[in-house]
Amino acid sequence: MNPTAFRACILSCLMSCCATAMADPPYDGTIFVDPNIITEQVPTTYVDTTYAGQGIRNMFDRRTGVYADFNAYLFNVTYADGFSVEFEVNPEYGSAVAAQVPVDFYAPVIGRLPHVLRTDVQKVWVHMGDQAFGGAAGCCLPIHTGSIAQSYIDAGILEEALAHEATHASLDTMTYADPGWAAAAAADAEFISNYARDNPSREDVAESFVPFLAVTASGPGVSDSVRTMIGATIPHRLAYLRARGFDLSPMPRIFLSGFEAP
């Protein structure tokens, strides 16, 4: 092969490789992929709620973008698998009775999330307002109960949104620090969503975990086409997460043919 042809061949190979590596992710954000990943058919581990009065708590409020002290309404929520979570509700609700309404709504929903995602959820911060949910590593789930929360409810993806944020709370720190995760992501060479691609050191784990549930612990409501797309895009991340042997209860752990480790 003459030098010119050789250089053209190398350039063509590089362009082909880069085109593959730079392929657009199949999804924008994975909480929107399928409302049947975690459904109301999953039994909740929620047990009960006890009002504990008011107390000063330092909470993050997305409306202001800062942490601040609030004389919050406090509720101790217990779960059947041993977890206890303090719900800290912004005093803007005006009374303990009004503050308990979102607690009564969200506490059972959180009880449907996999056990592993609740291991570091110690607190749930509840505010009014039209802001997205959040997840603070090793600590908390900030919830705003306005229009964005209502859009999750209307679309049937409330559990998926909370699972994403609970992944931040319980898995981010250990997973990003694990060379095994970095190796799995590099082996895939793709991202499952635009959100993961644009924020690889902050959102890749949470964006990958909800799809992991779709092929590992979800019922028959998730379509085969969705599961096939997930398996084709991030097989090594799926293998990494499966190898961790996470406790996914109360969701049923399943093993679907075609989604084993590559």
N, C-alpha and C positions, 0 to 999 in steps of 0.2 A: 504494500500500500504506500503510495507516495505521501510526503509530508502534509500536503494540502488536504488530501482525502482523509489522512489520519486525524488531523486537527478537526475537520468537519465531523468525523465520527465521534470524537471525544465530546465536542460541543453538543451534538445531538443527544448523546447519552446523558450528559449533565442536565440538559434542558428537560429530558424525559424524567430523570430522577427528581429534579426540583418540582416539576409539575405534579408528580405523585405526592411529594411531601407537602406541597402547598395546596392540595385539594381542599375545597371548601367543606367545612364540617356539615354533617347532615341536618343539624338542628341549630336554632338560635340559642335556646336555653332549655335544659332538659326537664325542668319542672312542667313544661308545657307539652311534652311528648305524648303522654297518654294518661288520662285521668283514672285508669284502672290499675295503676301500679300498686297503690295502697288504697283500699276502699273501705267503706263502712262494714263490709263483711269480715274484716280482720277484727278479732275480739280485742277490746281494749283492756289494758292491765290496770286502768284507773280504779281506785278503791273509794276514797272519800276526800272531802275538803273540810278543813277546820279554820274558822276565822280566828286570827291571832291579834286583832287590834291594829293600831297604827304605829309606825316607827320610822325613823329616818333611814333611808336607803339611798345609796349612790347609784344612779341609773343613767344609762345613755338614752337620749331622746333624739331621734333622727331629724326632728323638726328644727332643732337648734344646732345639731351636730356636735354637742358637747355632753360630758358627764355632769350631772348636778345632783344635789341632795334633795330628796322629796320626802315629805311626811306621808309615806305610802300606806295604803291599806294592804295588810299582810294576810296571806292564806297559806296554810300548810297542806299540801296535796300529797297523798300517799298512793303508791302503786303496788300491785300484788307481787312484783318481782323484786321488791326490796328498796326501790327508789323512793326518795322523798324530795319534793321540790317546793321551794318557796315562791309563790306568785306574789309579785310586788306591783301593786296597781296605783297608777298616778292619782293623786288626790283630786284631780280635775273631775273625777267621776262623781264627787260630791257626797257620797254616802257609802257605807259598807254594803248596803243592799245593792246599789247600782254597780259597785265595783265587783261584786261577786258574779254578776251576769257573764262577763267575758271569761272569768275563771271557770264557771260551770260549763261554758261552751268549749273552751280550748283544752282543758285538762284531760277529758276523755279522748280527744283527738290525738294529743301527744302520747297518750297511752297505747295507741296503735303503732307507733314508730318502733322499729327494731330495737331490741335491748341495747345493742352496742352503741346506737346513736344517742341513747339517754344516759350513758355512763358519766358524762361530765356536765350534764345539764343540771345545775344546782339551783338556778333561779330563772324565772320567766318575768320579764319586765313588760307591763301592759300599759300602753298609752293610747289615747285617741289619735286621730290624724291620718292623713292620706300618704303614708310612707310605707316602703317595703319592709318586710321582716328582716331580721339580722341574726347572726350567730357569733357570739364572742367565744374564742377558743378557751376551753377549760372552764367555762363559767355559765353562760347565759343565753337565753333566747329573747331578744327584744321583739315585741309584737305591737304593731299599730293596727287599730281595729277599724280604720276608715275604709275608703273606697277601694284601695288596692287589696286589702284583705277580703272585701266583699267580692271582688273580681275573681280571686282564687276560689272562694266558696261557690260562686256561680258557675265557674268552669269545671268544678269538681276536682281541683288540684290542690286543695288546702293541705292534705297530708303530704303530697309531694314537695310543696314549698317548705313545710316545716321539716321534712326529712333533709332537704338540702341544707337548711340552716343548722340543724342538729349535727350534721356531718362536720360543719365548721367547729361547733362546740366540742365535739367528742373525738374527732379523728384527725383534724388538720395537723396539729403539732407533731404527733408521732409519725404520720404518713409522709409529710414533706421532708422529714428528717431521715427517712429510711432510703438508703441507696437503691433498695429493691423497687421502690416506686419510681424513682428516676429512670432506672433501667427499663421498667415496663413501659413507661411513657415514651422513651426513646425508641423502643422496639416497635411500638405501634406507629410512630411517625405521623399520627393524625390526632385530631381532637374531636370529641363527640359533639361539641357545640362551639359557636362563635364566642360565647361568653368564656368558655374554658380557654380557647385559643388566645383571646385578647388579655386574659388574666391568668397565665399558666401557673404562677407561683402562689395564687390566691384562690382560684376557683376550679382548678382542674379536678381536684379530689371530690369536692361536693358535686360538681357537674357529672362526674363519672359514677358516683355511688348510687344515685337514683336509677340510672340505666342498669347498673349492676343488680339492683333489686328487681328490675323488670325481667331479667333472665334467670334469676336465682331464687326469688321468693314470692313472685306475684302469681295470682290465679289466672284462669284461662281468658280473662277479659282483655289482656294485652295481646295485640295482634301479632301474628307470626312475622309480618313484614317489619314491624318495629323491632322485634327481637333479632331478626336476621340482620337488620341494619346495625344495631348495637354490636352484635357479635363480629361483624365484618370490620367495624371501625376501630374498636378498642379491645381486641382479643387478649392482649398481654396485660392490660390493666384489669380486665375481668379475671384473668388467671391469678394475678397478684392478690386481688381482693378475696377470691375464693380460697386461696391458700392460707389466708389469715384465720380461717375457721371462725368467723364472727358469729356471735349469738344473734340471730335475726328474729327470734321470737318476740311478739306473738305471730309474726308472719310465718307461713309455712316454707321451710327450705326445700326447694325442688331442684332437680337436676334434669335439664332438658337436653336431649340429644342434639348435638351440633354446637353446643356452647361450652364444651369441655376446654381445658387448658390447651393452647396450641402447642 
